[in-house]
Amino acid sequence: MTIISQIKQKNNILDYLEETEEKYRYNTAVSDGEESLTWHELIVMAKKTGCGISRITQPGSPVPVMMEKSPITLAVMLGAVYAGCFYVPVNPDNPPERLEKIFQTLESEIIIADRKSREFLMSQNSSCKIILAEDLLQEDVNAGRLAAIREKSRETDILYGLFTSGSTGTPKAVAVSHGAVLRFIGHFTEIFGISQEDVIGNQAPFDFDVSVKDIYSSVMTGAELVLIPKEYFSTPPRLLDYLCERKVTTLTWAVSALTLVSSLKGLKYRIPEHVDKIMFSGEAMPPKQLRMWQEALPNARFVNLYGPTEITCNCTYYPVVRMYEDGEKIPIGNAFPGRKVFLLDEEDHEIAAFGRQGEICVAGESLAQGYYRNEEQTKKQFVMYPVSGGEPQRIYRTGDMGYYDEEGRFVFAGRKDFQIKHMGHRIELEEIESAMNAVESVQRSCCIFHEEKNRITGFYMGEIEPAEIRKKLKEKLPVYMVPPKLIRMQVMPLNKNGKTDRGYLKRMAAQA
């Protein structure tokens, strides 16, 4: 029986967790180099945590988990699910102002924290009850209470909430159900052949939805989940040694994490020879960087994934079947099963012709429930639309632009909000970045537009002078698109989600 057919009989992710524990009881479930849990240990810890949470908050409530990423953190998150609640990973590295907005949005009764985070929260005079994770692990398991909670569970129950940035400056909590995750991960593991034999190398923090694919691919198949300490990404040799020692087979990483390794010549130090699947998402992959990985791992599968948090991880995928040349765009491919992905023009008409840009929209299974306690933004982004002329159905407007190539595949064309008005022209910053990335000796680039100065600033990594880049760009782009200011970077700054930190670069551009 396939995972997809099983989903019709199961409506809670814990059904799969317990089935995996039965099959692979004493196999390693999750480890991070310092701590390791078997499936049995993970489930016992989760049940203990769940019993503790269920005594102090009601099913359906949000449970913020403010802890550094670790096997124990995963057990606590699953414990919130056992309590009939939904977990919300909160990165301790968030600035205090953002943390305050997150907790105001959730209005949660409790916060689960490690010792370091508890000290910080107590210094902020938090009104929530702060519970130490290690105290929850001392609870006795009340099987009757957990069974009663599960009996009332439905696939529409929220599994997790993940915060994304909000246009108003207030972060939004995307609420995703059990059913949405079960269906997506069912397709994901079957299409890419993820099984109990795999070792998944987790790069993304738990508050970033790339980690959802790692966690639940592991839960649904029994694959081992290896958490990679974030500090390893600042030292590629250490990272590659870790991947090799742990015999990692599967990488589902942000583009910036992969390009960090290749651009700093990590693959010349050591090749992670056990890796046979590399899925990437989050930003456009520079062909030059992808070729380095393809040359290092010629037998591995490479897949370009696309999709925002609001549609549960990804809605399209493209198995990369060849090497792409500098300046070419790698397609984001076609829709996952159960999805309808389409383009709308400015008059909200569907686009069928290839080459014509429109907003990428998504319908079908696995859409998020919406933004938790934010009905206004939910109604704005999740709307009713008569897809293909049929009955109106709920869709999500991504705010991303795309077009069909000649083979009917989607190609990402940048964010609506990366489209700027400069010197009377509408410009896509991604087009400039693509041209810069195609310049020999440029490893990676990012362009920023400063509205007040009405100036485009380009940042890049590589052993080439700015004047030479500008000369090459003038051969490819109109003069008004060539950044007047180019700044060389030793390393491109990354935000907490592993994407290029455009906010940091924008501040640099303002000071330049």
Buried (B, 14 or more C-beta within 10 A) or exposed (E): EEBBEBBEEBBBBBBBBBBBBEEBEEBBBBBBEEEBBBBBBBBBBBBBBBBBBBEEBEBEBBBBBBBBBBBBBBBBBBBBBBBBBBBBBBBBEBEEEBBEBBBEBBEBBBBBBBEEBBEBBEEEEBEBEBBBBEEBBEBEBBEEBBEEBBEEBEBEBBBBBBBBEBEEEBBBBBBBBBBBBBBBBBBBBBEBEBBEEBBBBBBBBBBBBBBBBBBBBBBBBBBBBBBBBBEBBEEBBBBBBBBBEBBBBBBBBBBBBBBBBBBBEBBEBBBBEBBBBBBBBBBBBBBBBBBBBBEBBEEBBBBBBBBBBBBBBBBBBBEBEEEBEBBEBBBBBBBBEBBBBBBBEEEEEBBEEEEEBBBBBBBBBBBBBBBBBBEEBBEEBBBEBEBEEEEEBBBBBBBBBBBBEEEEBBBBBBBEEBBBEBEEEEBBBBBBBBBBBBBEBBBBBBBBBBEEEEBBBBBBBBEBEBEBBBEBBEEBBEEEBBBEBBBBBEEBBBBBBBBBBBEBBBEBBEEB
